[in-house]
Amino acid sequence: MPDWRDKPELDMQVIATLVNAVGQAVFDDMKVQFVSDLTGLANACEDALGKGDMVTAKAAAHALKGAASNIGLVRLSALAAQVEQGDTESSHALETELETAIRCLNAA
């Protein structure tokens, strides 16, 4: 499996497509909701992993993968995919990568 760290942080084509579809103001509002959703999903994944609940952790990682992909956060999506596949070692990077992804998204 390719390493998530080899992926670009953002897919600017996804960002541009969203902005073109809904306009900058709506996209800015969407970013706020996505940050909230992404944070909740990452926290749910980490909490489940901490409890040893792999079923819930994988489900949260799957949802995080999709949400991150939908807004163009390529690296976060790839990391979530690895966690979904059972790579618990990579899960330790979720919080840091989430913070980086949020900074990049807010700057877009």
C-alpha positions in Angstrom: 0.0 0.0 0.0 1.4 3.4 -0.9 2.3 5.6 2.1 -0.1 8.5 2.8 2.9 10.8 3.4 3.7 10.5 -0.3 0.4 12.2 -1.3 -0.1 15.9 -1.8 -1.9 17.7 1.0 -4.6 19.2 -1.3 -6.1 18.6 -4.7 -6.6 22.1 -5.9 -8.8 20.9 -8.8 -11.3 19.6 -6.3 -11.2 22.9 -4.5 -11.6 24.8 -7.8 -14.5 22.6 -8.9 -16.3 23.2 -5.6 -15.7 27.0 -5.8 -16.9 27.1 -9.4 -20.0 25.1 -8.5 -21.2 26.9 -5.4 -19.2 30.2 -5.3 -16.5 31.4 -2.9 -18.9 32.5 -0.1 -20.8 29.2 0.0 -17.5 27.3 -0.2 -16.2 29.2 2.8 -19.3 28.2 4.7 -18.8 24.6 3.6 -15.3 24.6 4.9 -16.6 25.4 8.4 -18.9 22.4 8.3 -16.3 20.1 6.8 -13.8 21.1 9.5 -16.4 20.2 12.2 -17.2 16.9 10.5 -13.6 15.9 9.9 -12.7 16.7 13.5 -15.6 14.7 14.8 -14.8 11.7 12.6 -11.1 11.8 13.5 -11.9 12.0 17.2 -14.4 9.1 16.9 -11.7 7.0 15.1 -9.1 7.8 17.7 -11.5 7.1 20.6 -12.5 3.7 19.1 -8.9 2.8 18.6 -8.1 3.7 22.2 -10.9 1.3 23.3 -9.7 -1.4 21.0 -13.0 -1.2 19.0 -11.7 -1.9 15.5 -15.1 -2.1 13.9 -16.1 1.4 15.0 -12.6 2.7 14.3 -12.7 1.3 10.7 -16.1 2.7 10.1 -15.0 6.2 11.4 -11.9 6.0 9.3 -14.0 5.1 6.2 -16.2 8.1 6.8 -13.2 10.3 7.3 -11.6 9.0 4.1 -14.7 10.0 2.1 -15.3 13.3 3.8 -11.7 14.3 3.3 -11.7 13.2 -0.3 -14.9 15.2 -1.1 -13.2 18.4 -0.1 -9.9 17.7 -1.7 -7.8 16.7 1.3 -5.8 14.0 -0.4 -3.3 13.2 2.3 -5.8 13.0 5.1 -8.0 10.8 3.0 -5.0 8.5 2.2 -4.1 8.3 5.9 -7.7 7.5 6.8 -7.7 4.7 4.1 -4.6 3.2 5.7 -6.3 3.3 9.2 -9.4 1.7 7.7 -7.3 -1.1 6.4 -6.1 -1.8 9.9 -2.8 0.2 10.0 -3.0 1.3 13.6 0.5 2.6 13.5 -0.5 5.3 11.1 -3.5 6.2 13.3 -1.0 8.0 15.6 -0.6 10.7 12.9 -4.4 11.5 12.7 -4.4 14.5 15.0 -1.3 16.1 13.5 -2.4 15.5 9.9 -5.9 16.7 10.6 -4.5 20.0 11.9 -2.3 20.3 8.8 -5.2 19.5 6.5 -7.4 22.1 8.3 -4.8 24.8 7.9 -4.4 24.0 4.2 -8.2 23.9 3.6 -8.7 27.2 5.4 -6.0 28.8 3.3 -7.6 27.5 0.0 
